[in-house]
Amino acid sequence: MTKRIRIKAGKVERTAILNNSPMAEALAEALPIEASANRWGDEIYFAFPLKQAAGEKKKVVDKGDIAFWPPGSALCIFFGPTPASKGAEIRPASEVILLGKIETDPEGFKKVKDRDPVRIEEV
């Protein structure tokens, strides 16, 4: 499965490609998703109950990564350092399961504020 999704957060819109993990498949099956954004440094996250499935787990991620954070049952979009980062690394609050990657300019999400509407849908 190589599935493209569209993420609209506030006035920002980007496309992303989901990976082939069971966790990404679970996300694709749950689309469309609507929520309110939360910011944590250069990360947007929002609660979304997905049944946890297999996928690559990471303690440090790359700019543009989309992941599921099991402890908070939240989807996360990373576009720069978080309060947990050391130096320039991008570190989630705890281990996340990678779901995919933003295709272009993830730093555009810096314009998104707390409580901005978020919609994720299939392209």
N, C-alpha and C positions, 0 to 999 in steps of 0.2 A: 504494500500500500504506500503510494506516495500521494498524499493528499494536500492540497493547498487550502488555506483558510484566510479569511479576511478578519482583521482585528480593527475595530473602531473604538477609540478611547478618547473621550472629549472630542476635540476637533482633529485628532490625529488618526490617520488610517494607513495601515500597512498590511501586506500579505506575508504569509509565512508558509513554510513547508513542514508538515509533520513527519516524524521518523516512522520506522516500521515496528515500533514496540507495541505490545498489547495495551499499554497504558495510553499511547497515542490513539489507538483504535477506539478505546473506550471514550476518549474525548471526542473523536469524530462522530461517534454514534450519539453523543449527547447534544450535538449542535442543533439549533443555534443556542447560544448562551447569552444571557443578559445579566449584568451585575453592576455594582458601583465600585469604582477604583479606590484602592488604598495605596499610599506611597510609603516606601521604606528606603530612604536614600534614593538611588537610581534603580529602583525596582517598583513595578506596579504589581499588586496582588489582589485577589478577591476570593472569598470563600466559594467553593463549588464542590459539592459532594460527588466525588467519583469513586467507584469501587477500585481500590488499589490493585494494580496488576503489575506484571513484570516490566522492567525497563532499566536502562542504564542509570545508576545512582551516582551523584556527584556532590562533593563538598565545596568545590570551586567550579564556577561556570564561566562561559564566554559571553561577551556582549552579543545581545540578540537572541540568547537562548530562551526558550519557553519551557517551563517545567511545572511539575506537580509537587507541592510541599505536603507530605503526608500528615505531619503533626497538626497542621492547621486546616487540612482538607482544602487547600487553596491552589489556584493556578497563579503562576508567577511569570512576569516578563522582565528580563534583566537587560539593562542598557547602560550600566556603569556600576561603580562601587556602592556598597551598602554599608550601614553602620558596623557590620561584622567584618568588613574587608580589612585586609592588612596591605597597605600600599595601594597599588593599582589593581590588585586582583578583584574579582567579583565573587563574593562569598555569601551564599544564602544563610539564613538564621540557623539552619541545620540541613542535613542531606536532602536533596531533591531528586526526582526522577525526570530525566530529560524527555521532552515530548516533541520538540522541533526547534526551528530557527526562523527568525524574522529575515526576510529576503533583502531589504534595503533600509538603511538609515534607522537603526533602532534608537539612536539618540533623540529622534523626534518625540519619543514618549516623555522627554523631560518637560514638555508642555502640559502634561496631564496632571490634574490636581486631585486631591482626596475628594471622593464622592462624585467625580465625573462619571457619566454613564459609560459602560463598556459593553460592546456586543462582539461576539465571535461567531462567524458563520462560514459555511462552506463557500468556496469561490465557484 
